[in-house]
Amino acid sequence: MAAKLPLRETVGMALHTLRTNRLRSLLTMLGIVIGNASVITLVGVGKGAQNLAEGQLNTLGANVLFVVPGNNDTRRQGIDSPKTLVLQDAEAIAEQVPSVRRVAPQITINAVVQAGSRSQSSSVSGITPDFLTVRRFEVAQGRFFNQRDLDSARNVAVVGPDLASKLQPVGSILGRNLRIRDQSFEVIGVLSPKGAVFGSNQDEIAYIPLTTMVSKLSGRDPTYGVSLSFISVEARDEASTGAAKFQITNLLRQRHRILRDDDFAVRSQKDALSIVGTITGGLTLMLAAIGAISLLVGGIGIMNIMLVSVSERTEEIGLRKAVGARSSDVLAQFLVESLVLASLGGVIGSALGLSAVTAVARFTPLPASIGADSVLITVGLSGSIGLIFGVLPARRAARLDPIAALRSL
């Protein structure tokens, strides 16, 4: 019985065959290269989207809560009950919830902001002085409005840096008058860059005193209370966030006399991060699955080319078996060829994918990234696909009858 061929010789013969047919080998690897590069790039971009969203949410602070209006179909007791979140709700939270340090009610409208001959469609938010501390904003130029501005309902405005640059491309916008819904506002401050939060660019917003918003811009009827867009709440510390959320929920349920579903929602940064993580995680998984389809197509390509190779190398296989090669030696050689093609394609594809991820992170705002474990898993998956799809051609080659093979000489 013939001795089993050493693994070193089997690998050497496989590599020699691949080198002899360089162009075919490169074309066979192409599907794996494209699939691997797609997986790495798509996973990196998905991770970047998650990093971007989490980075934006982290700027809010770990102890910040948001109270937002909810279900409008809630049944209530009494016609005088608040129909949505109102200013009195914010005042009650500040006065009656012990776990809360500051409360910043807010009304936001969309309006055209004009400065001379320039105009810009923007969000305009009516807020209180506590907004600056609760939301961790900083003033880059000028000042923020104070309690006196709020009590007097003064026509003053603080603008985000992007809005300031669009309305005043050259020089400082401080002291200029803005026109908002036929009202003139003096710009007293410009905020530091904040970026986007919840999909809204905070640097393109104009901020005015809440009392000014209610009396001169929003047109809201205060008969049953001034309705709010939402309420930002600062808990005493991160450990108090859970207690504050529970206390605020119970207080508003009592105030709104709710019988069934809440007509509001209290969201924390952790809630938002959890939602973002679920969405971006699902998106990343979907993108990875799309890339994995390319890997499967590449595996099918390897199988097809190897089957053609078996037909073309019938004489070679017959000669090897005639001089003593075992079926297992032929099987091993074809499996090694498939494994090398897939693994090498995986390495090349990973390198291309990493280059694409680096380019996205460098030239776009998306902080795309990919971990070494993901690269190793993808390369390992490529090798596994090579082995799996190489089994059929390898078994067909190993089962060839040497006599029948030699007849074709």
Secondary structure, 3 states (H helix, E strand, C coil): CCCCCCHHHHHHHHHHHHHHCHHHHHHHHHHHHHHHHHHHHHHHHHHHHHHHHHHHHHCCCCCEEEEEECCCCCCCCCCCCCCCCEHHHHHHHHHHCCCEEEEEEEEEEEEEEEECCEEEEEEEEEECCCHHHHCCCCEEEECCCCHHHHHCCCCEEEECHHHHHHHCCCCCCCCCEEEECCEEEEEEEEECCCCEECCEEHHHEEEEEHHHHHHHHCCCCHHHCCECCEEEEEECCHHHHHHHHHHHHHHHHHHHCCCCCCCEEEEEHHHHHHHHHHHHHHHHHHHHHHHHHHHHHHHHHHHHHHHHHHHHCHHHHHHHHHCCCCHHHHHHHHHHHHHHHHHHHHHHHHHHHHHHHHHHHHHCCCCCCCCHHHHHHHHHHHHHHHHHHHHHHHHHHHCCCHHHHHHCC
